[in-house]
Amino acid sequence: MTERKLILVTGGAGFIGSHLCERLAKDGHKVISLDNYFTGSRENHVPGVEYREGHTKDIEKLIPETPDIIYHLGEYSRVRHSLSEPAVTFDLNIDGTLAVLEYWRDRRSKLVYAGSSTKFAYRKEDGVAGKDLAPYTWGKATMSDLVVQYGRWYDLPYAITYFYNVYGPRERGDQYGTFIETIHQNWLHGLPHRISGAGNQKRPFTHVLDTVEGIILAGEKGEGDEYGICAAESYSLLDVARMFGGHLEYSSPTKSTRSVEPVDSTKVKALGWKQRYTLPAYIADTKHNEAPMETNSTDFATLKPKKRILIFSMVYYPNFHGGAEPAIKGITDRIDPEDFEFHMVTCLWNSNLPRVERYGNVLVHRIGFGLPDPRFEDYGKKWQLKLNKYLFQLFGGLKGLSLNRKYHYDGIWAMMAHSAGIPAAIFKLFSPKTPYILTLQEGDPVEHIEKVMKPVWPLFKQAFTSATIVQSISNYLSDWARKMGYAGEVVLVKNGANPNDLKQTFSQAEVDELKKELGKKEGDIFLVNTSRLVHQKGFDTVIEALTHLPENVKFVAVGDGEDEGKLKDLTKELDVRGRVIFTGRVDRSVVTLYRKACDIFVAPSRSEGLGNAFVSALASKLPLVTSGVGGIADYAVDGETAWIVPPEDPVALAEKIKEVIANPEKAREISTRARAMIERDYDWDKIAVQMREHVFDVACA
């Protein structure tokens, strides 16, 4: 029988700590938990454990006993959040841990310290060492070194353990939660999985009970540092999301994102530790024992819709996308599938995706070539992906005709003339009686589009002239349809603002956290643009305008694109590097948060079909300074809803920005008026009704 000991567990009401307390109590030990309940929960209390509440800084007063072993798990444990709350991190992980070390020195117990495996990692993108990623990682690495020194200075017994992406029962699913539980909750509630960066970062996810076994062995037999407790297998973030199932969305990597973690379990294995649990088995058991919440009552297997429409779109979820794809989803999600069911022909792009997959009210059929989990920049560089753009023009139409023989579509719908008009025109050649809807969403200058399409000009013209209905998102694009020979009435149905901008989706605490992460200080004015980093959008004009603005005015460029390298070089050339923040790609589901963390939206575009991001900025009540070109003119009126400047004029842009800053009351008045306009004319719920009544019902009558 195991000798009964008095054991102290700091953080004993937490995820790992509660399992450790439970195991120690079952082994017959007297267990005391000390927890301040910052992330611990009283729901994690287990029988046979004495719980005491308080900060580890007060350990001497709260724990007058002399334990045989101290398991110190009671620290702040989230990398990303420590970037926005370093004071809290250092209070818990440095001040608190110093008190624990002094307590250990006085009691001369054995200490088992839970170090952080991040200190062994690195971020290959910029060569940053794991310990330097964030306040949390730096503090943990520092305290691990201090434990070693205390042991040497005062001849004290200790063992330092390192955990690797622990998962299992009692995980948290909130902002301090683990990745596995976050994905689990997404699966349960039918939410998309938001993946940081490309999602290829691999982790040796380790079950909590395997982790606890290693901790106890280190407490009983371990001496010294580097007891890594980790599973033998590693899985990427994408692997985990796919094991659960569901749809993926991608966000930009944060400052804390790391690429790989070297793992060494040699020392803990020498103590007799063996892995007993695997992640795939855990996820399979979880899915077997739980059922996801019903998010859609429609049984598509037996669905008999009144009408079916086939969409042609070169790109669709979950691949990287622009403004047109959210428009499709925003509309189709709001139309009853009993009335209209939508199918789609699109490119594969990502070879890890299924060829056929339902995405809401759209049954997606993917054709062409793909690469495993391509990055955004691969779309313009890898020949396999570039080839898709050309092959889609021919084979998209042929695939549609093949599907039509099975489903007998009541209409086809091409999303953007320059990318999907030709497949639709080919379809119409062989099925002339099928109604055809063409949506114009183009943002590039029409002169540029026409030049690119010259080699296939007859078919491109036919994409307009053979349309039953042309629907455009701006008067600018409506004029283009008439110029291209379309003789019918153009139906003007605008795009909607991002719903997150219209609703209070994000709390002020989340906005404040992002401000801290971006480094926003008191008195700073943050300009922002959330478009693609391409020449058309005028990012270079904004960067040049900074040289005519005070030092406290900075620019947040949210997104990525082909001009990113050139723009970064420009910031160096103009010596404004410290005033321009490049975030990288940010998913549409969280881009609103960046707008709300900033002060003025700047959009000196050279051309624009509409400017979806600009509409969303107005929905968030951000003052909009823009060039007013193309479709922007439909909603941006100087002095009424926006501030208008000529494109490619950084001096004029700077002067308008100064005007906005100097007149806060006028800025609020104009922004309030613009918001009312957006609520009236750019709400997806209203737009879906317009599309149903004035486009789909009319075309497919």
Buried (B, 14 or more C-beta within 10 A) or exposed (E): EEEEBBBBBBBBBBBBBBBBBBBBBEBEBBBBBBBBBBBBBEEBBBEEBEBBEBBBBBBEEBBEEEBBBBBBBBBBBBBBBBBBBBEBBBBBBBEBBBBBBEBBBEBEBBBBBBBBBBBBBBBEEEEBBBBEBBBBBBBBBBBBBBBBEBBEEEEBBBBBBBBBBBBBBBBBBEEBBBBBBBBBBBBBEEBBBBBBBBBBBBBBBBBBBBBBBBBBBBBBEBEEBBBBBBBEBBBBBBBBBBBBEBBBBBBBBBBBBBBBBEBBBEBBBEBEBEBEBBBEEBBEEBBEEEEBEEEEEBEEEEEEBEBBBBBBBBBBBBBBBBBBBBBBBBBBBBBEBEEBBBBBBBBBBBBBBEEEBEBBBBBBBBBBBBBEBBBBBBBEEBEBBEEBBEEBBBBBBBBBBEBBEEEEBBBBBBBBBBBBBBBBBBBBEEBEEBBBBBBBBBBBBBEEBBEEBEEBEEBBBBBBBBBBBBBBBBBBBBEBBEEBEBEEEBBBBBBBBBBBBBEEBBEEEBBEBBBBBBEBEEEBBBBBBBBBBBBBBBBBBBBBBBEBBEEEBBBBBBBBBBBBEEBBEBBEEBEBEEBBBBBBBBBBBBBBBBBBBBBBBBBBBBBBBBBBBBBBBBBBBBBBBBBBBBBBBBBBBEEEBBBBBEBBBBBBBBBBBBBBBEEEEBBEEBBEBBBEBBBEBBBBEBBBBBBBEBBBEBBBE
